[in-house]
Amino acid sequence: MIRFFFFLVGFGFTLIGAIYIIIYLNLTTIGYNFWQYVNFIIRQPECLIFIIGIILMCFSIPKEEKDELHIRYFPKL
């Protein structure tokens, strides 16, 4: 249940950050080039929430556990 909560919080952070990144694309219309835009984006705290959201979502996905005792054996027919 806690993983589901962290997934939803991470999804919300990612959504908010992505919206701000798209909104700030309007800077390219007033003369900013791509590298100036990227430099501006990485310095904005609301855009860094996007990265935090991605990290939260990655950590909330359950890891595959290997069970060595559960080995299937298919005999030849």
N, C-alpha and C positions, 0 to 999 in steps of 0.2 A: 504494500500500500504506500509505503514511503517513497519507493521508486516511481510510482505513478505520479505522486505529488511533485517530485523533483522534475519529472518529465514535463508536466504541465507548466511548472514555473519556468523551466528552460525554454519551452515552446513560446511562452508569453514574452520572455526576454528577447528571444530571437526575432519574434514578430515586431516588437517595438523597435529594435535596432535596425531591422531591415526597412521599416517605414521611414526612419530618419535618414538612412543612407539614400533611399530613393528621393526623399524630399530635397536633400542636399545636392542632388544631381542638377538642380537648377543653377548651381554655381557655374556650370560649364557654359551656360547661355550668356553670362556676363563677362566671359573672357578667361576664365580659369582653364588651364590645360589639364590633362589627365593626372600628371604627377602632383600638381598643386592641389587638385581635388583629393587625391589619396592622402597627401600630407595633412590636409584639413580634417579628413575623416578620422585618421588614427589619433588625432588629438582631442576629439570630442567624446565626452564621457557617455553620452547617450548612444553613440555608435559602438563603443566598447561593450555595451550591454549585449550586443549581437554575439560577440565572441564568448562571453560568459554563458549565454543561453545555449550555444552549441556545445560547450564543455559540459554543462549540466545535463543536457540531453544524452550526450555520449556516455556519461557515467551512470545514467539511470537505466540504460539498456542492460538486461541481465546477461552475464557472461555464460558461455556454454561450459558446463561442467563435464569433465570426462570421467566416466565411471568404468574403471578397468574390470570390475566384476561383471559388467553387463556386456559380454562379448557374445555375439551371435555366431553360431556354427551351423553352416549349411552343408550337410553331407552330400557327397556326389551320388547321383542316382544311376 
